[in-house]
């Protein structure tokens, strides 16, 4: 297969990375909000957050994309394929990250909260200077693992026309009747995107652990 046919698949990398980053950003913000609701101490907020997390995780990703793009986007809202995919994947990401964040909060010893309070630190300073750095170290492996999975999940967005790697590979396959080469190259691109992220995560994790050790 010539470079002219492989180039469109390679061009899908930008869309894949952009969609992954957008979905992860949506998930981080909403996930932090859902986590805060669950640990707020209020029964109503905790129950609402638990229900939303269950709904976001129970519905398959492709159904979310269809609901948003063909449902809301068909008459309720003017929403493009990329935005619909980012929102749909972002909702699922939020549900999973909320549980990751909540688990990290439980893993932090209560003495850390008490020590920060004893020092008289303001609430914001307690969170930003004491709790969040520890949460980052605890959640980093899980977040990176999910991010790598999210890169692969972006292939679902091809079903609503987002021109990411899988979408481009499908087009090239139909144009050339060489599906094996097209999708094999797409698979190599997914692997190529995942490895650097995993390696960077490892280095950051070691650096964070070394700071804690000191």
Secondary structure, 3 states (H helix, E strand, C coil): CCHHHHHHHHHHHHHHHHHHHHHHHHHHHHHHHHHHHHCCCCHHHHHHHHHHHHHHHHCCHHHHHHHHHHHHHHHHCCCCHHHHHHHHHHHHHHHHHHHHHHHHHHHCCHHHHHHHHHCCCCHHHHHHHHHHHHHHHHHHHHHHHHHHHHHHHHHHHHHHCCCCHHHHHHHHHHHHCCHHHHHHHHHHHHHHHHHHHHHHHHHHHHHHHHHHHC
